[in-house]
């Protein structure tokens, strides 16, 4: 079995102060994918840089206290790749790839567009730049017999089932028709699979809750964190969990177990 966890930490140091390392020690994951580190390498403690039992890799943003992605693995990767090859977006620390034999795991933090129209346009620009990266990953998977999973905060709720108040959010970032159509194209034309939905078709299965109002208490959430995989790996998914028994962030850890050899 291969267990992969994805979590937007909303600040790695903040999550640590809320007991996240204790959860890591008991959860038994083979790979962790992190987003929104909000830290740079000098800010990280020794147990973040060398977590017990794991090899740790980070792609931090140049801007302090902003963005950044990480990946931990029990097995040392054969190769690690930072960035998508776009200097502006790579400076924000949004993509980290690790290869393990015939398995590729990516930690992704797709931009949010909720703060301003300028950031929404930056989100659209990233989506345009990232689509060919995904196409090349899929082409490489087919060519080389690889399996790939892109884990992270995609900042898009795909369908009405994926957020509580979908009617009132149709003109808001994260549920815009253009964003949803982009995800649909990845699935319908690009061949990618939403691995979570292979295992859990239920409504009200959310991974992010606003800090405003009583969104968490009332489960008024969004499912914007995904593990999007090649068909073979997605078909091997047999258990999914969104951890809500404790909170380390405004996002919840998303765990999927795959019936393949651990990386």
Backbone torsions as a table, in degrees:
resi	resn	phi	psi	omega
1	UNK	NA	139.6	175.0
2	UNK	-112.4	121.3	179.1
3	UNK	-111.1	124.7	179.7
4	UNK	-123.3	132.9	177.6
5	UNK	-116.3	136.1	172.5
6	UNK	-122.5	136.6	-179.0
7	UNK	-152.9	126.5	165.3
8	UNK	-79.5	113.5	-173.1
9	UNK	-77.9	-20.5	-173.0
10	UNK	50.6	46.6	-178.6
11	UNK	105.2	108.3	-176.7
12	UNK	-63.4	-36.9	-179.5
13	UNK	-70.5	-34.7	176.7
14	UNK	-65.1	-44.9	179.9
15	UNK	-62.4	-37.7	179.0
16	UNK	-62.6	-38.1	-178.4
17	UNK	-70.0	-15.3	-179.7
18	UNK	-100.9	13.8	173.4
19	UNK	90.0	16.1	-178.1
20	UNK	-60.5	-38.6	179.6
21	UNK	-58.4	-34.3	178.5
22	UNK	-65.3	-38.6	178.1
23	UNK	-65.9	-42.2	177.7
24	UNK	-56.4	-44.1	-175.1
25	UNK	-64.4	-24.6	-176.3
26	UNK	-105.1	-8.8	-170.1
27	UNK	-89.2	-21.5	172.0
28	UNK	70.3	32.1	179.4
29	UNK	-80.0	148.6	174.1
30	UNK	-83.8	-34.0	-177.8
31	UNK	-139.3	135.3	170.8
32	UNK	-115.0	133.8	172.9
33	UNK	-115.9	124.8	-176.8
34	UNK	-115.3	148.9	173.6
35	UNK	-133.2	161.2	179.5
36	UNK	53.8	62.3	178.2
37	UNK	-64.1	-38.2	-175.2
38	UNK	54.6	40.7	-178.4
39	UNK	-158.3	160.9	172.9
40	UNK	-116.5	168.3	-172.8
41	UNK	-53.1	-44.4	179.5
42	UNK	-62.8	-18.6	-179.9
43	UNK	-81.8	-12.8	-171.6
44	UNK	-86.2	138.9	179.3
45	UNK	-76.9	165.4	179.4
46	UNK	-56.1	-37.2	-178.9
47	UNK	-77.4	-14.1	171.0
48	UNK	-82.7	-37.1	-179.9
49	UNK	-75.9	-32.6	-179.9
50	UNK	-137.7	70.4	-178.8
51	UNK	-65.0	139.1	-177.5
52	UNK	-55.5	125.1	176.8
53	UNK	84.9	1.7	-175.7
54	UNK	-133.5	152.2	165.4
55	UNK	-93.6	131.8	-173.4
56	UNK	-117.8	136.7	-179.9
57	UNK	-136.2	141.9	-177.9
58	UNK	-136.9	142.7	170.0
59	UNK	-122.7	96.8	-173.1
60	UNK	-89.7	154.0	174.4
61	UNK	-74.1	151.5	175.0
62	UNK	-69.1	-33.5	178.5
63	UNK	-76.2	131.5	-177.7
64	UNK	-68.2	141.9	175.7
65	UNK	68.1	29.2	-172.2
66	UNK	-140.7	138.2	168.6
67	UNK	48.6	-145.9	-179.5
68	UNK	93.8	142.8	179.1
69	UNK	-130.7	158.8	178.5
70	UNK	-143.5	163.6	177.3
71	UNK	-149.5	128.4	174.3
72	UNK	-114.7	142.4	177.5
73	UNK	-145.1	143.1	176.5
74	UNK	-66.4	-39.2	178.3
75	UNK	-94.3	141.0	177.4
76	UNK	-70.3	128.7	-179.8
77	UNK	-66.0	154.8	172.3
78	UNK	-74.1	-30.3	-178.0
79	UNK	-155.6	144.4	175.5
80	UNK	-127.4	133.2	-178.6
81	UNK	-124.4	128.0	176.6
82	UNK	-104.2	128.8	171.5
83	UNK	86.1	163.1	-178.4
84	UNK	-102.1	2.2	-179.9
85	UNK	92.3	12.7	176.3
86	UNK	-112.4	111.4	-172.0
87	UNK	-54.8	-42.7	-177.4
88	UNK	-64.2	-48.1	-179.6
89	UNK	-73.9	-33.9	178.8
90	UNK	-65.7	-28.1	176.2
91	UNK	-68.1	-15.7	179.0
92	UNK	-92.3	-6.0	176.8
93	UNK	65.1	69.1	-172.3
94	UNK	-121.0	-3.2	-172.9
95	UNK	-150.0	126.4	178.3
96	UNK	-140.0	121.6	-176.1
97	UNK	-115.1	138.0	175.0
98	UNK	-130.4	133.7	178.9
99	UNK	-107.2	132.6	177.1
100	UNK	-128.8	96.2	-176.7
101	UNK	58.4	-119.5	-179.2
102	UNK	-95.2	15.6	178.8
103	UNK	-116.9	133.3	173.5
104	UNK	-118.2	130.7	177.2
105	UNK	-122.2	132.5	-179.1
106	UNK	-121.3	135.9	168.2
107	UNK	-102.4	122.5	-173.1
108	UNK	-124.3	138.1	170.5
109	UNK	-127.7	94.7	179.7
110	UNK	-75.0	139.4	-175.0
111	UNK	-59.5	150.9	169.8
112	UNK	-91.6	145.9	176.6
113	UNK	-114.2	13.4	-170.7
114	UNK	-77.3	-18.9	-173.1
115	UNK	-81.5	-26.0	-177.0
116	UNK	-169.1	163.4	175.6
117	UNK	-64.8	-33.6	177.8
118	UNK	-61.4	-43.2	179.3
119	UNK	-71.5	-30.3	175.3
120	UNK	-64.8	-40.6	177.4
121	UNK	-66.1	-35.5	175.6
122	UNK	-65.3	-37.2	176.9
123	UNK	-62.4	-47.0	177.6
124	UNK	-60.1	-39.8	179.4
125	UNK	-64.1	-41.0	177.5
126	UNK	-63.6	-43.6	179.5
127	UNK	-58.3	-40.8	178.8
128	UNK	-66.0	-38.6	179.1
129	UNK	-73.6	-31.6	-173.9
130	UNK	-82.2	-28.1	-178.6
131	UNK	-56.0	-44.7	176.8
132	UNK	-65.4	-30.0	176.3
133	UNK	-64.1	-44.5	177.8
134	UNK	-64.5	-39.6	179.0
135	UNK	-63.2	-38.7	179.1
136	UNK	-70.9	-37.3	175.3
137	UNK	-60.5	-44.0	179.7
138	UNK	-66.7	-42.7	179.1
139	UNK	-62.3	-42.0	177.9
140	UNK	-64.9	-36.6	178.3
141	UNK	-62.8	-43.9	-179.8
142	UNK	-68.8	-38.7	-177.1
143	UNK	-70.1	-41.1	-171.3
144	UNK	-105.0	1.4	-177.7
145	UNK	69.8	34.2	-179.2
146	UNK	-92.7	158.7	166.5
147	UNK	-114.7	142.2	-175.0
148	UNK	-133.5	141.0	171.0
149	UNK	-135.4	129.5	179.0
150	UNK	-107.1	108.3	-174.1
151	UNK	-104.3	140.1	172.1
152	UNK	154.3	-169.3	178.5
153	UNK	-91.0	103.9	-179.4
154	UNK	-87.7	-10.5	177.1
155	UNK	55.7	30.8	174.9
156	UNK	-140.9	128.5	168.8
157	UNK	-90.8	122.7	-169.1
158	UNK	-74.3	-50.0	-173.9
159	UNK	-126.8	171.1	-178.5
160	UNK	-58.2	-32.1	179.6
161	UNK	-65.9	-16.0	-170.9
162	UNK	-93.7	5.8	170.9
163	UNK	-153.8	152.1	-173.3
164	UNK	-68.5	-53.4	-174.0
165	UNK	-103.0	65.6	-173.8
166	UNK	-70.1	-33.8	-177.2
167	UNK	-62.9	-41.0	-176.6
168	UNK	-85.2	-2.5	-177.4
169	UNK	-111.8	11.0	-175.1
170	UNK	-68.2	-16.9	177.4
171	UNK	-109.9	12.6	-178.6
172	UNK	-106.7	148.7	177.5
173	UNK	-56.1	136.8	-177.5
174	UNK	102.8	-18.9	176.8
175	UNK	-140.4	24.9	177.6
176	UNK	-70.9	147.4	179.5
177	UNK	-54.6	-38.6	-179.2
178	UNK	-65.7	-38.3	179.4
179	UNK	-67.9	-45.3	-179.1
180	UNK	-65.2	-39.0	178.3
181	UNK	-65.3	-35.1	178.1
182	UNK	-63.4	-44.6	176.7
183	UNK	-64.9	-42.6	179.2
184	UNK	-58.6	-39.3	179.2
185	UNK	-64.4	-37.0	177.2
186	UNK	-61.3	-39.7	-178.4
187	UNK	-78.8	-47.6	-170.2
188	UNK	-81.1	-39.5	179.6
189	UNK	-103.9	-33.0	-175.0
190	UNK	-82.4	-15.4	177.3
191	UNK	87.4	0.5	179.7
192	UNK	-77.2	159.0	-176.5
193	UNK	-132.1	134.2	173.8
194	UNK	-77.2	96.2	-170.3
195	UNK	-62.1	-34.4	-179.9
196	UNK	-59.1	-42.5	-177.2
197	UNK	-72.8	-13.9	171.8
198	UNK	-69.5	-22.0	-173.5
199	UNK	-110.4	-37.4	-172.0
200	UNK	-132.1	102.0	-179.3
201	UNK	-91.1	6.2	-171.0
202	UNK	-73.5	151.5	172.7
203	UNK	-76.7	171.7	176.4
204	UNK	57.4	38.1	175.9
205	UNK	-109.7	90.5	-170.2
206	UNK	-109.3	159.5	179.8
207	UNK	-123.1	-7.5	-179.9
208	UNK	-142.8	141.1	179.2
209	UNK	-134.1	134.8	176.2
210	UNK	-61.4	149.4	174.8
211	UNK	-81.4	-4.9	179.2
212	UNK	-85.1	150.0	178.2
213	UNK	62.2	-142.9	178.4
214	UNK	-119.9	45.5	-174.4
215	UNK	-58.8	-44.6	-179.5
216	UNK	-66.1	-48.1	-176.8
217	UNK	-62.0	-34.8	-177.6
218	UNK	-96.6	1.1	-178.0
219	UNK	56.6	44.4	174.6
220	UNK	-94.4	84.3	-169.8
221	UNK	-125.6	-174.9	177.9
222	UNK	-132.9	144.2	169.5
223	UNK	-100.1	98.5	-177.8
224	UNK	-122.3	-1.2	176.9
225	UNK	-103.6	130.6	-172.5
226	UNK	-135.5	157.9	159.9
227	UNK	-118.6	103.6	-175.9
228	UNK	-104.2	121.5	-164.7
229	UNK	-128.7	163.4	168.8
230	UNK	-66.1	154.9	-172.2
231	UNK	-57.2	-39.2	-178.2
232	UNK	-63.4	-43.2	179.5
233	UNK	-70.5	-42.3	179.2
234	UNK	-59.5	-37.5	179.1
235	UNK	-66.6	-21.7	179.9
236	UNK	-87.3	-6.1	177.9
237	UNK	-67.4	131.6	-177.5
238	UNK	-134.0	-4.4	177.1
239	UNK	-154.5	137.4	177.9
240	UNK	-134.8	146.0	-179.3
241	UNK	-145.4	132.5	167.9
242	UNK	-108.7	113.6	-172.0
243	UNK	-80.4	117.5	-179.4
244	UNK	-126.3	9.9	-179.1
245	UNK	-77.8	-17.9	174.6
246	UNK	-150.1	160.1	-174.7
247	UNK	-121.1	127.0	176.0
248	UNK	-112.7	-11.1	-170.6
249	UNK	-162.5	178.0	170.6
250	UNK	-79.1	-6.9	171.3
251	UNK	-104.9	159.9	174.6
252	UNK	-106.9	146.9	173.8
253	UNK	-61.5	133.1	176.7
254	UNK	-108.9	117.5	-177.9
255	UNK	-113.6	133.0	169.8
256	UNK	-128.1	138.1	173.4
257	UNK	-105.2	133.0	-179.7
258	UNK	-117.7	138.7	-179.3
259	UNK	-83.4	64.1	176.3
260	UNK	-137.9	169.0	178.7
261	UNK	-64.7	140.6	-179.9
262	UNK	-65.6	145.2	178.0
263	UNK	-75.8	NA	NA
